[in-house]
Structures are given as structure tokens and as C-alpha cells.
Amino acid sequence: MSTTLAPSAVAERQLLAARDGLKIARRAQLLPALAAAVFCLCGWLTASNAPAVLGRYSTGLFAMNIGLTALLALHLWSIRRRSLALIGTAIACTALATLPLPANSAIQQSDWLMASLPFVRLICGVALVVVGFAATRMGRRPLRACMAFGAVLVTVSLVDAILLAVMAGGPDHRTYGTTYRGDVDPAAVTPDDIVIVGDSFVWGQGVGIDERFGARLDAVVPGDVLNLGIVGDAPPGYIASLKKVPTEPQVERVIVAFYTNDLELPVSFGEKLGRVLKSASAGFPTLRFISDKLERIEAPDVHAYDQRYVDGLAADTPSFDEAIRQVTPRLAELGKLAVERSSQPPILLILPMLRDFRTYPLRHVHDAVGTIAADNGFEVVDLLPAFERVLVDGLHYAVSDNDNHYNPQAHALVAQTLADYLKRQETP
């Protein structure tokens, strides 16, 4: 015997299902909405290294903050409208917002925020699955896409979280744009310390932690040497690192390591996309594969990468003039910060590209950068003369055929040259 519900009972059951589904979806939205609020707050509280808007934000960070504010407004609107479609859209946009966040160099300096990104995507993925389930329960089949997108997001986020945990637990792991190597606290300095700021050459890519020139220098100077090197960093990041060092007490010396690729060249759309993906991959390891592939399209090996700078920085070319114009205010800012934090004149350490030094093509670049640095309070230590004299053919001193970072012998020469320079400065 079958029972047929009255139309009023069917309508009431449908209404209850709709209310229950909406209640489930709104509860699932709470954590993604909170994440959106945190992102928005952090974005507006973050000061750019090169402010261009309101005296505080770069153009990119200001645009990002407008987008994060719009995202938070979308969450609030979807809660007010009680719309499953809007709720799902707001959660999906929160997950997508984790991709461009690390592209801003100032936001990259927040380690806790960077580490949270894969977990925010995981929360959003779970929330989308729940919203999709609620929509299906209410008979709204089009929102089943939420479940599919959420399931993919959960899977990828779990892989990301596992990869980040494995990297963080491994010795001397390599991370991009987020961390120094080893246990380094820029705020815990003494007047006898030396602070070295730079990129992967300071970090020591390709060599052991004790083989870096900073560690070798540490063995022969009275105080400690703090290596504030971050893989993939550039002058805006050097500025951010120096800002972490207190002005009181002043350290003995601040050393800024400058390499050729700290100068900016015109880039293609593919390279711009690759850089954005590389920045995002600081909290999204699965993007690392994509960004590496895009980079290899532009420069299939390290020799093509280096040659691009040799060609682009040739003397009397518009790209060289533009690169020097762009780096000048950054060196000025670095000089100001370094002088404030260093009891002795700070040093700009110019690192040569590993080439055949008998026909080195970038001497004019060293001269131009050194002149700007000297005008902004730096003492300049150009390593090119020592490399020409001792190494001769620099390609023999790379860590591998396809990695032009310095090997232990080259790091030893950098440390010895620095130690000799510092010793001469101490002689009355």
C-alpha cells in the first residue's frame, strides 16, 4: 500500500530540505570567509618595499588589496542573499585568491601566511564538496560542479601539504621566496655580527650549509655571520630582509650580495607567467612543475639563461640603460637601510657570472652598479679581479653543467677575498 503525500506536505518537505541545505552551506562557508577576511586584513596592513599608491602600497599590492576587499564583500553578500550559487562562488574565489598572493614580495615575507595557503585551499575544497552535497540534496544539479571542483582541490591540497611537510622536515631544504637557510633570526643581532643579504648565492644553492662563503667567513671573524639569503630573491626582497634587522644595536657590517640577474630585462608574456607561477609555488608545490616548464621554454638551460643577460645588458643598449635606471632607486634604498644598521660602512659585494674570465663580457655592468652603490654609502667589493686572477675559466667552478651557482672552491675564494678586505680595513 503506497502513501501519497499531499501537495502541502511535499512543499513543506522541500522547504525544510532547502533550509537544511542552506544551513549546511553557510556553516561550510565560515572558515573560507574567515580566511578571506584575514587575507584582506594582512594585505592592507602590509607595506610595500617600493610604495607608489597612498605612500604605502605598490601598484600591484594595491590592486590585490582591492580584489581581496571585493572577495570579502562577496562572502558577506552571499551570506545575506542566502544563495547557494553565491556561496559556492565566494568559496571558489577564496581558493583561487591563494594563487596570486605569494606573487607580492612583501607578502612573501610572512612565513605563517605562506604556510597557510595549501591548508586554506584544502578547507575551501572541503567546503565546496559540502556545498555541492547540499545543492544536490536540494535537487539543484548544476551545483554538482562544486563537488567535482572541491574534490580536485582537496586532492591537490593534500599533495601540497604533504610535500611542504616533507620539505620542511628535510635537511637544508630548498624553498623559493620564503625562508632563510638554517636557524636565522635577523632581529637577534649583536654589535660584533656581520649580516649578509642576498639570493641563492648567499643561501648556498648547490653546496653544503658549511661550504657557503658566509659560513666560511664566520669561521675567521670575531662575531657571527648571519646569512639572510633566499633562493630566487631580488633587490625588493633584500630591502625586506634588511628591514628585519634592527637599527639598534648596529651590527659590525652589512653586506649586500649583488648578482647580474638582480638587474631587470624586458620579459615575454610566457616568462612573466612563469615568474608569477614560481612566486605562487612558494605555497603551491604542484605549480613548481608548470613554472619550470615555462622557464625552460624561454631558457632551455643555464647557458641560454646567462646568455640572455649577456645580450640584454650589452653596453649602449636600451635594455641596459633601462635596467640601470630601474635598479638605481633600489640601491639607494638598500644603501639607506644598510647605513642605518651598520657601524662600519656597508659593503656591496658584486658577484661575477661564471664565464671564461679572459673574455668577460659584463665588466661595464660591474662598473655601473659599483658607481651607483658607492654614491649611496656602500664600499664596493667587486670579486671580478679575484676571479680573473684565480679561477680564469669560471665554468669549471659551477656546481654542475646546468647550474651556474658557485661550487665550494668558488665560495672559498669569495670568503677569502672578503676576509682579506675586512682585515685591510681594520689596519690603521
N, C-alpha and C positions, 0 to 999 in steps of 0.2 A: 504494500500500500504506500503510495507516494504522497508526500505532502507538498502542496504548492503554496509558497509564501505570497501573502497579499502584497500588492504594489507598495503600500506604505511601509511594510516590513523590509522589502528589498531596498527601498530608498534609504531607510534608516540604517540598514547594514552597510550600504555603500558609503553613507555619510560617516559612520563610525570608522570604516576602513580608511577613508580619506583623512580623517582626523588622526588616526593612529599612524598612518604613513607619514603625514606631515610632521607629527611629533617626533618620530624616529629620525627623519631627515634633519630637523632643526637641531636635535641633540648631536647628530653626527657633524653638524656644521660648526659646533662650538670651538673645537680645537683649531681647525683651519682658520676660522675667523680671528681667534686669538693670535695665531701665527701672523696673519695679515696685519694685525694691529701692532705687533712687535716689530715687523719689518718696517712699517710706516714710521714708527717712533724712532727706530735706530737710524733710518735714512735721514730724517730731519735733524737728528742730533749730531750726525756725522759732519765734520768739517772737511772740505776738500783740501788737498795739498796745493792746488792752483785754483783758488776761488775766482769765479767770473760772474756769478749772479748773487746779488744781495751781500756781497763781500764775504760769502761763506761757502757757496756751492760751485762746483764746476758745472758746465752746461749739461753734461751727461748725468751727473748726480741729481741736478735739479729736475731734469726731465723724468728721471727714475722716481724721484720723490712724488712728483705729480701723479705718475702712474700708480704708485703704491697707495696714495690717498684715494684715487679713484677705485682701486681694488677694495679698500676698506669700506668705501661708500657703497659699493656693490653688495658686500656682505650685509650691511645694515639695511639696504633697500630690500634685499631678498628675504630677510627676516620679517620685515614689515609687510611685504606683499604676500608672504606665505606661499611662495611659488616654488614648486619642486624644480622647475627648469632653471629659475634664477639661482636657487641654492646650489644645484649641480654646477652651473656656470661659474659661480663665485669660488667654489672649492677647486675646480679645474684651473681657474686663473691663478689661484694661490700656489698651486703646484708648479705652474709654468713660470711664475714670478721668481722661483728659486734659480732659474737658469741665468738671467742677466745680472742678478745681484752681485756675484763674485767678479763681474767684469769691471767694477769700480775699484780702483786701487785702495781707496780709503776704507771701504767696507771690507776688503780682503784682510785688513789688519785685525779685525775682530775674530779671534780664533773660535770663540764659542758659537758665534753666529754661523761661521763657515761650517763648523762641525755639525750644526743642527740641520743643515739643508736636506741631506738624504732622509732624515727622520721626519721632517716636515712633509716631504713628498710621500713617505710611507703613510703618514697619518691621513693625508689627502686621498691617497689611493684607497685606504680602508673606508674613508667617509664616502667616496664615490660609489664603492660597492654597496654600502648601506643605502645610499640614496637610490641607486638603481634597483635594489631589492624592494625598497618602499614603493617606488614608482610601479614596479611590476605587480606588487601586491594590490595596488590601486587600479590595475588594468591599463596603465599607461605604457604601452610597449615601446614607443620611441625613446624613452629614457633608459632602455636596456643598454644603450651605448655607454651609459655611466658605469655599468658593471664591467664592461669589456675594458674601457679605458682605465678604470680603477684597478682591475686585475693586473694589467700590464704595468701600471705604476707601482703596485705593491711588489711585483716580481723584480723589476729593475731596482727599486729602492732597497730591497733586501740584499741584492747582489752588491750594490754600492756600499751599504752599511758593513757588510762582511769584508769587502775589500779595504775600506778605510780602517776597520779594526785590525786587520792583518798588517797593513802598512804601519799603523801606529804602534803595534807591538813588536815590529821588527827592528833590528839594529840599524841605525843610520839610514832610515827610510828616506826616500826622495819624494818630496811633495812640492807642488807648484803654487807659489804666491801666497803661502800661509805661514810657514814655520821656519825658525832657525834650526840649525843642526846641533843636537845635544841640549844640555840643560843650560840655557842662557837667559838671564834676567837683565834687560837693559837698564832697569831702574836701580839695580843693586851694584853701583859702581863706587870706586874709591879714587882718591886723587892720584894714585900710582898707576891706574889702569890705562890701557890703550883700547880704543873702540875702533873696529874696522867694519865699515858698511859697504855692502856690495851685492853682487848677484851670485850665480853658481860658481864663479871662480873663488869667491870668499867662502861660500858654502862647502866647496871642495868636491865638486862633481867628478866622479871617476877615480878618486883617491880615498884612502882611509882618513878617518877623522883626525888622526895624529900626524898625517902627512901634509895637511894643508899648510900654506905658508903662515897663516895666523897662529896655528899650533906650534910650528917651528919657532916663530918669533917669540911666542910665550915662554919658550924654554931658555931664552937668553936675555930677557928684560926683567927688571925688578918686579913690576906689578903683573896683574893678569891681563891677558888679551881677550877681549870679548868679540867674537866673530858674529856680526849681525848680517849674515849673508842669506839671501833667499833665492832659490832657484827660479829663474825666469823674471827676476826683479829688474827695475829700471829706475832712472832718477826720481820719479814721483814716489816710488817705494822707498828709495834711500832717504828721502825727506821724511817720510812717515817713520822710518826706523830711528832716525836721529831725534825726532820729537819724543821718542820714548826714553831717551837718555836725559836725565835731569841736568839742569844748569848749575845746581849746587848739590854736592861738590863738583867742581870741574874735574874732568879726567886729565891725565897727563897729555894724551894726544888723541885726536880724532883723525882717522884715515879713511878717506873715501876712495874706493877702487873703481876706476872708470875703464870700460871696455868699448870697443868700436861700436857694438850694437846698441850702446846707450844713445847713439845718435839715430834720429828717426829718418827713414826714407819713405818716399811715396809707395803705397801698397795697393795691390789689386783687391777686388772685392773678395776673391777666394781667400786671400791672406788675412783680410780683415775678419772674415767669418771664422777662419781658423783661430785667430787670436781671441775672439770672443768665446769660442768653444773651449779653448785652452784655459781661459780665466774661469769659465763656468765649471770646468772639470776639476777645479780645486775641491768642490763639494759634489762632484758627479763623475766618478772614475770611468764610467762607461762612455762618456763623451771623449775621453782621452784618445781612444782608438780613432774616432772620427776626425778629431783635430790633427792628430799625427798624419793621417792620410791626406788631409788638405794641405798640410805643410809640405809633404813630400811632392805634391803636385807642383808647388811653387819652387821648391828647392829639394831635388831628389836625394842629395847627400850633403854632407857638411862642406865640401869643397865648393859646391854650387851656392850654398848659403853664404860662405865667406866671399866668393867672387862677386856676389850681388852688392856687397858693401864696398868692395874694392872699386867696382864700376860706378856705383852710385855716389861715392864720396871722392871721385876724381877731382883734382883741383880745377877751379874755374868752371864748374858745372852748376846749374841752378839748384840741383838737389843737394849739393854740398853746402852752398850758401844758405839754403833754407834749413838744413839740419843744424848748422851753426847758429842761425837765428833762433831756432826753437830751443836749443839747449842752453843758451845764454842766461835767460831768467832762472832756469832750474839750477845752474851752477851758482848763480848769485844767491838763491835761497839756501842752497846747501852750504855755501861759504858763511852766510849769516848764522845759520844754526850751529855749524861746526865751531866757529869762533866763540860763540856763547858758551860752548860746552868743553872747550879745550884750553888748558892753562898754557900750553905751548902752541905755536902756530899750527893749525891743522894741515894735513897733507893730502893732496890729490895724487893718488897712485895711478899712473897710466899704464894699463896692461896691453902689451902688443898682441896682435893677431899672430898665430903661429904660421909663419911663411918662411921662404928662403930669405934670410935677413941680408943677404948680399944684394938683393934687388927689392927691398921692402917698399911697397907702393903707398903706404899710408903715413909717411913721415910728416907731411903737411897737416894731417889731421891731428897728430900728437901736438904739433906746434900751435895750432889754432886753439885746441882745448886747453893746453897749458897756459897760453896767454890769458884766456878768459878766467881760468882758475886763479892765476896769480893776481889778477885785477880784483878778485873777490876774497882776498885774505888767505888763500892757500899757499903753502910751499909745495912745489911740484916735484915729484919724483917720477921721472919718465924711465921706465925699465928698458926702453929700446936700446940704449947704448950697451947695457949689460948683456942683453940677449944677443945683440950683434957680435959682441966680443966672445961670449962663452958658448952659445948654442949654435950659431952660424946658420944651420938649416933647421928651422923650428919644427918642421913637420915630423922630425924624429922624436919630438918631445911631447906629442899629443898622446892622450890616454888610449886612443885606438885609431884605426884608419878612418872611421866615420864619426869621430868625436874629437873636436879640436880643443877640448879643455886641456889644461896643463897636467902633465904626468908628475910623479913625485920629484924627479930631477928639476923640472922647471919650477915647481913650488919651492924647492930648496934654494934655488937661485933668487927667487923673489924675496924669501925670508932673509937671506944673507945680504942682499942689496939694501933692504930696509934696515936691518940691524947695523950695517956699516954707516948708513946715512944718519941714523939716530945717534950713534956713537960719536960721529964727527960733530953733530950739533951740540953735544954735551961738552966737547973740548973747548976750554976757554981760549 
